[in-house]
Amino acid sequence: MTQAALPRAGIPTAADILAPSPGVLLRRRILRHWGLLIGGTILAVIVLMALLAPLIAPHDPYDQDLARKLIPPIWHGGAKVTWAHPLGTDQLGRDYLSRLVYGARISLLIGVSAMLISGVIGTVLGVIAGYFGGRVDMLVSFIVTTRLSMPVVLVALAVVSIVGSSLTVVIWVLGLLIWDRFAVVMRSATQQIRAREFITAAQALGCSTPRILLTEVAPNVLNHLIVVATLEMAHAILLEAALSFLGLGVQPPTPSWGLMVSEAKGLMFFDPWLITIPGIALFALVLAINMLGDGLRDVTAPENRG
Amino acid sequence: MLAFTVKRLGVALLVALTVSLITFSMIYVSGDPAIAIAGEGARASDIEAIRKFYGFDRPIIVQYVDWLAGALRGDFGRSFTLRQPVADIIFARLPVTILLGAAAIGFALVLAIPLGVLAAVRPNSMLDRFALTVAVVGQAMPTFWFALTLILWLGVTWRLLPITGSDTWQHFVMPAIALGYFVTPAVMRLTRAGVLEVLASDYIRTARAKGLRPPTVLFKHALRNAIIPVVSLAAVQFGFMLGGSIVIETIFQINGLGYLAWESIQRKDLPTMQAIVLVLAVIYVLLTLLADLLNAFLDPRLRAA
């Protein structure tokens, strides 16, 4: 009887008879997914760097020393290069490595906070639209369409310039603007779950709507939510960098990667590393988050690849 | 088709109206716009004069209706700082931005569609991996940094292209690449997914079984259907680009709508800011409307939705 299920002849081992548990399969998929592993590692390094900034940074990121300004990074060569400033110093003599390390805090803080705000708004809208359908769905779709027709960067810049820019303002403006993808993805994910029998069963058992949403719908849309959350966190980080680059994001002297590029813009023809270093940091962070998100989508829902 | 068109048109109008309301209230998020315009250290009498001059002392609903009625007639009021009608400034700058957006979307399509098709024809090949890398890298590249890097290499090191301005077609090459590259991943992924899906369908198997040559199957049969969603994505992305060109136009000092928006934001020129947001939103609404209608025209199944 069991003969047919066996992949090959010979004495069946325990592994041949027992199918691997879903957890084992998931772990196996994770360990085989290079993108996810690389993205996760880079992100972990940057998060550690942000958390341990005071221990890692060799200098105070705000400390100016005009006598030691514009020292090139160590691989550059030349008389001014020193191990005291491995990535050199900026136009005000501030240690570039220290500013880079502290800048990771700003990017991650804004990315996570804006993602949480937009995640709450978008998920609530998307789930109720997907679950209730009909008029509620039409209304939510209308709100999403309206939001999409407003140009994000422009509206963010305008509002920040009117309200006045600060870290909190930037977080709230971005959070209130980029919830559209959460809503769209959560809506279609909820619609799919809503059509399944276990929802009908729960309704027949007399479960309340909040209970169904929390215990039946939520666990099944969680993987979609995590994937969108990573993408939107990367999106928020890029937007913060763009706002700061245009002078309407995080304000000097706070070390933000976008602001570092902006401050060095005028010197980039003579000292290109001033924009290359924070640019690569931003690129690496966003790339890592996106790779992690894509990888999570692949291992949790392989059928949604594309 | 007529019922669908009417319904879609109604939604588009409603969206435009809602956007106008949001755009109008934008100037009130800080409280009193007169104080914002007067700046720090202004005297109370000056603030009062500004309030009277711009009509901020009237009830908000009256101001909104007045503004909307003007906007419908193409009158967005006068710029605070440029002392010209806002509509004149906007329509002088808009063609430049549309040109830039068109060049950027053209660049993105020329790069993304062949890559997407090739990736789909040979899934999991080296080429597919390469295309995926292009997509992943493109999504992670900060636009402004990419633009500055282009300037540094193509403009300064190799001296191939002019760095700033909008006088000749050469001036548009780098901005179009910088703006278009960001859209490439989305277009490529959609093309790849679309072609993959179509290639697995029954009618392609039939075409192959009939003995048609592979290029005929791919270009005449598969691509035609796979490209429909790409067209509507391109229209939507074009709309996003017009709004997103502010960063690129500021870096390359291109005298378009984005640069105007940047200038008016710096000068707190509220009527110009409002008008630009409204104009861009209306263009976006029109583009998505066109894309939807085109899709429904090409694919009758969508009309039911």
Boltz contact constraints between the chains, C-beta under 6 A:
constraints:
  - contact:
      token1: [A, 145]
      token2: [B, 15]
      max_distance: 6.0
  - contact:
      token1: [A, 146]
      token2: [B, 15]
      max_distance: 6.0
  - contact:
      token1: [A, 146]
      token2: [B, 18]
      max_distance: 6.0
  - contact:
      token1: [A, 149]
      token2: [B, 15]
      max_distance: 6.0
  - contact:
      token1: [A, 149]
      token2: [B, 19]
      max_distance: 6.0
  - contact:
      token1: [A, 149]
      token2: [B, 281]
      max_distance: 6.0
  - contact:
      token1: [A, 149]
      token2: [B, 284]
      max_distance: 6.0
  - contact:
      token1: [A, 149]
      token2: [B, 285]
      max_distance: 6.0
  - contact:
      token1: [A, 150]
      token2: [B, 281]
      max_distance: 6.0
  - contact:
      token1: [A, 151]
      token2: [B, 243]
      max_distance: 6.0
  - contact:
      token1: [A, 151]
      token2: [B, 280]
      max_distance: 6.0
  - contact:
      token1: [A, 153]
      token2: [B, 244]
      max_distance: 6.0
  - contact:
      token1: [A, 153]
      token2: [B, 246]
      max_distance: 6.0
  - contact:
      token1: [A, 154]
      token2: [B, 243]
      max_distance: 6.0
  - contact:
      token1: [A, 154]
      token2: [B, 246]
      max_distance: 6.0
  - contact:
      token1: [A, 154]
      token2: [B, 261]
      max_distance: 6.0
  - contact:
      token1: [A, 154]
      token2: [B, 277]
      max_distance: 6.0
  - contact:
      token1: [A, 157]
      token2: [B, 265]
      max_distance: 6.0
  - contact:
      token1: [A, 158]
      token2: [B, 265]
      max_distance: 6.0
  - contact:
      token1: [A, 158]
      token2: [B, 273]
      max_distance: 6.0
  - contact:
      token1: [A, 161]
      token2: [B, 265]
      max_distance: 6.0
  - contact:
      token1: [A, 162]
      token2: [B, 29]
      max_distance: 6.0
  - contact:
      token1: [A, 162]
      token2: [B, 30]
      max_distance: 6.0
  - contact:
      token1: [A, 163]
      token2: [B, 29]
      max_distance: 6.0
  - contact:
      token1: [A, 163]
      token2: [B, 30]
      max_distance: 6.0
  - contact:
      token1: [A, 238]
      token2: [B, 142]
      max_distance: 6.0
  - contact:
      token1: [A, 241]
      token2: [B, 142]
      max_distance: 6.0
  - contact:
      token1: [A, 242]
      token2: [B, 144]
      max_distance: 6.0
  - contact:
      token1: [A, 242]
      token2: [B, 247]
      max_distance: 6.0
  - contact:
      token1: [A, 245]
      token2: [B, 144]
      max_distance: 6.0
  - contact:
      token1: [A, 261]
      token2: [B, 145]
      max_distance: 6.0
  - contact:
      token1: [A, 269]
      token2: [B, 156]
      max_distance: 6.0
  - contact:
      token1: [A, 272]
      token2: [B, 152]
      max_distance: 6.0
  - contact:
      token1: [A, 275]
      token2: [B, 148]
      max_distance: 6.0
  - contact:
      token1: [A, 279]
      token2: [B, 145]
      max_distance: 6.0
  - contact:
      token1: [A, 282]
      token2: [B, 142]
      max_distance: 6.0
  - contact:
      token1: [A, 283]
      token2: [B, 140]
      max_distance: 6.0
  - contact:
      token1: [A, 283]
      token2: [B, 141]
      max_distance: 6.0
  - contact:
      token1: [A, 286]
      token2: [B, 140]
      max_distance: 6.0
  - contact:
      token1: [A, 287]
      token2: [B, 140]
      max_distance: 6.0
  - contact:
      token1: [A, 290]
      token2: [B, 139]
      max_distance: 6.0
  - contact:
      token1: [A, 290]
      token2: [B, 140]
      max_distance: 6.0
  - contact:
      token1: [A, 306]
      token2: [B, 193]
      max_distance: 6.0
